[in-house]
Amino acid sequence: MTEKSDEIKERIAKLKADGKLSAEAEALLDELIVEFAEMERSNRALRKAALKAAGGQAMSTRLRDALYE
């Protein structure tokens, strides 16, 4: 996971340890963390697929046009 998601997990763990979350809130946050991880994984896969579909071309169109001039 990313640094941001690790930070969020730490903050949730601190709230749990302090007893500031109800059981329902804990369950909801756990569910959201799982969804967040799945979306991050899906985002990475989509980025790879888009890059592959572009023929591995990662340079911007402006840069490419400037180089071809």
C-alpha positions in Angstrom: 0.0 0.0 0.0 1.0 3.6 -0.3 2.4 5.8 2.4 -1.0 7.6 2.6 -2.9 4.4 3.2 -0.4 3.4 5.9 -0.9 6.7 7.6 -4.6 6.3 7.6 -4.3 2.8 9.0 -2.1 4.1 11.8 -4.6 6.8 12.6 -7.5 4.3 12.7 -5.4 2.0 15.0 -4.8 4.9 17.3 -8.5 5.7 17.5 -9.2 2.0 18.2 -6.6 1.8 20.9 -8.0 5.0 22.6 -11.5 3.5 22.5 -12.9 6.4 20.6 -14.7 4.3 18.0 -17.9 2.4 18.4 -18.0 -1.2 17.1 -20.1 -0.1 14.1 -17.5 2.6 13.2 -14.7 0.1 13.5 -16.4 -2.3 11.2 -17.1 0.4 8.7 -13.5 1.7 8.7 -12.2 -1.9 8.3 -14.5 -2.3 5.3 -13.4 1.0 3.8 -9.7 0.0 4.2 -10.3 -3.2 2.3 -12.2 -1.2 -0.4 -9.4 1.3 -0.5 -6.8 -1.4 -1.0 -8.8 -3.0 -3.8 -9.1 0.4 -5.6 -5.4 1.0 -5.3 -4.7 -2.4 -6.8 -7.2 -1.8 -9.6 -5.8 1.6 -10.3 -2.3 0.2 -10.7 -3.6 -2.5 -13.0 -5.5 0.0 -15.1 -2.4 2.3 -15.4 -0.3 -0.6 -16.5 -2.9 -1.6 -19.1 -3.2 1.9 -20.4 0.5 2.2 -20.7 0.7 -1.1 -22.5 -2.2 -0.1 -24.8 -0.3 3.1 -25.7 2.6 0.9 -26.9 4.7 1.6 -23.9 4.8 5.3 -24.9 5.0 7.3 -21.7 6.1 10.7 -23.2 3.5 13.4 -23.4 2.1 14.4 -26.8 3.7 17.9 -26.6 7.1 16.4 -25.9 6.7 13.9 -28.7 5.6 16.6 -31.2 8.5 18.8 -30.2 11.0 16.0 -30.7 9.6 15.2 -34.1 9.9 18.8 -35.3 
